[in-house]
Amino acid sequence: MISLDARYHSYLHTDKCFLIDGRCERVIGYGWTDDDGAYIDGYYVLTNNYKLFYNLKEQFLRKEEWRGGRVVEGSSLEN
């Protein structure tokens, strides 16, 4: 299992950021996803403006625009 704390905790307390569309996005949270409620199928990383979704193989799945706790618009690799 991926250790999210080992991978992303340092982003919470430093100037590290994700570079998304040419902008520095600060990480403000992360956690597990379970689309069917039965088992963990991936994880998310929350930045100031986006919620990024990954599978358990650490492959990027999609990003959703995020503003103050609500999803504004989504995009995925399939689009």
N, C-alpha and C positions, 0 to 999 in steps of 0.2 A: 504494500500500500504506500502511496505517495505521502510524504510528510509535508503537509502544507506549511506548517510552522517553519520547518527548516528551509523551505524554498522561498517563502514570501514574508516572513515576520520582519526581516531587516528592512523591507520596503516601507514598513509602517513608521519607522523611527529614524530614517535617514533621508537624504535628498535623492535617493534612487527613484527612478520612475520608468514607466513604460512609454516608449515613443510610438504614438498612434496618430496617423495622419499628420506627421510633422510637429505634433504638440507633446509636451511632457505631461503625462497623466500620472498623478500621485495615486498610489494604492491606498485605499481606505478600509479594505476588508477582503475576506476570502472565506470560502466554505465549501461544503459538499453539496452535490445535487443528487436527487433521487426521483426521477420523473414518474415512476410508477409507485413510489412509496414503499417498495419491497426491498430494494437494495441500492447501494450507492453506485451510480453510473458515471460520475464525473465530478468536476468541481468548477467553481467560478472565482473570478478575481474582480473585485469592485474598485473602480477608479472614480475620480471626480465626475466623469461624464459618461462612463461606459460600464457595462457588466459583461465580462468576457467569459465564455464558456469553453471548457476543455473536457475531453474524455479521460478515462483512466490511463490511457497510453500517452497522456500529456500532449495530445494533438488538439490544436485550436478548432473549435466547431463553429462558433458564431459570436457576434457582439451585438449588444442591444444598447441603444442610447439611453442613458439613465440620468434623471434630474430629480434630486431630492427625494428618492425613494419610489419613483415610479418610472416604468419603462415608457419611452417616448416612441421609439421606432427600432425595428430589428433588422439585422443583416446577417447573412450567413455565407459560407463558402460556396454554397450551391447557387447563389444569385449572380 
